[in-house]
Amino acid sequence: MTTTTDYTVSGMTCSHCVAAVREEIGRLAGVQQVDVDLAAGRVTVTSTEPLPRADVAAAVDEAGYDLIGS
């Protein structure tokens, strides 16, 4: 079973931003795919089980950006 969750991330402005967010979230256990829509600031994460929001927020923070609504 997989879970897909959408998040909003602020501060991303370029392809380097996208790569940094994708890499950090991709390191979380169970993550299968990370899709980033730069224009919308939306990140869609597909994982084997629901991820704790705090873990996603920490990964986004590590990349240098902010998870909106965390």
N, C-alpha and C positions, 0 to 999 in steps of 0.2 A: 504494500500500500504506500502511496506517495501523498504528500501534502504540498500544496502550492499556496504561498502567502505573498501578498503585495505589501511593500513598505514604501514610504516616502523619505527621500534623503535630500538634505539641503547642502548646498555648497559645491556641488559637482559642476564643472564648467568645460571639461575637455575629455579627450579619450584617455589621458593618463588617470584622470579621476575615476573613470569607468573601470579601468584595469585595476586600480588600487582597491576599490570597493568590491569588485568581483573576486579578487584574490583573497582578501581578508574574510569575507563571508564564506567563500569556498573552503576555507580551512576548518570551518565548524563541522563537528561530527554529524554525519548523516546527510550533508548537503550533496545533492546530485547535480544541480544546475543553478546558475545565477544569471539572470537576464537583466540588463540595465537599460532603461530608456532615459538617456541623458536629457532630452528636451523636457520631458515630463517630471524628471527627478524621481522616477519610479523604479524600484528594484523588485523583481519577482524571483522568489527563491523556491525551488523544488527540493524537497528533502524526504527522507524515508519516514520521518515522524515530525510532528510539530516542534519547532524550535522555540526555546525560551526567548521572549522578546529582549530580555536583558543581554543575552548572549549575542543577538544580532546587533543591538545597540553598541555593545562593546567592540564588536568587529568593525562596525562603521566608524566608530570613534577612533579606533586604531589606524584606520585608513585616512583619518583627518577630516571627517565629515560628521554631520549630525543626523540622527534618525528622528524624524518629526513625530511628535506624539508619544515619545518614550518617557 
